[in-house]
Amino acid sequence: MVMSGRPRAKALTQDASVGTVQPASVGLPPFDMRGKRVLDVGCATGLDLTHGAYAEAAERCGIDIDAKAIEKGRALYPALDLRVARGEAIPFQDGYFDAVLSRIALPYMDIPSALSEMNRVMRPGGYLFASWHDWEGRREWLLDPVRGLTWKRAVDFAYIAVASVTYRLSGRIPPRPWNGTRETFQFRRHIPRILAGAGFVNLTCERSQHHLRSTARKPGSHL
């Protein structure tokens, strides 16, 4: 996922064959994807959608703001429908997808707007799977002595902390003053409230080693 110009995670397998690669990010959705229309928000090249878990999906679509990543993904994985777009403005019609995924991309977006768009493009009863930056993991990242605490890093982390607390208290995420991008970490107890506020039900949230993972559904008849 390259939703804010940040580096793509390096945990990519060398084998780029559809159905044999491992997802670049942690965890697979706990849903059966057979016959489903699936959207990955923040997909980078679309690598994750080539995992065998999606092999029998009816459609595999992805969006990302990184045009170069999308161009590369189209060349590597022609079976995917990949488009340059923001999570806050998803270029698909209402109720089109059975499942929407977003792995460590929402923290770099205007989350209320992005969740509203995800809800809009989902069918009633559709699934949402999202992973988030966990406060505990971000704190460890900041204090990692190997990285070293530079003044730029300290200033940026101060912004992330202020933006995260502001979002929790007010529901608004202020952008970085110097480049207009956004970034937040989340608290486990807050995520169900975020999702409920966006109109989702059947909410779950669990902590993995470094991230928070959540699932939800759009109200309506089950698929």
Summary of the structure (lengths in Angstrom):
residues: 223
radius of gyration: 16.9
end to end distance: 27.5
largest distance: 51.7
contacts: 703
relative contact order: 0.15
helix: 30%
strand: 22%
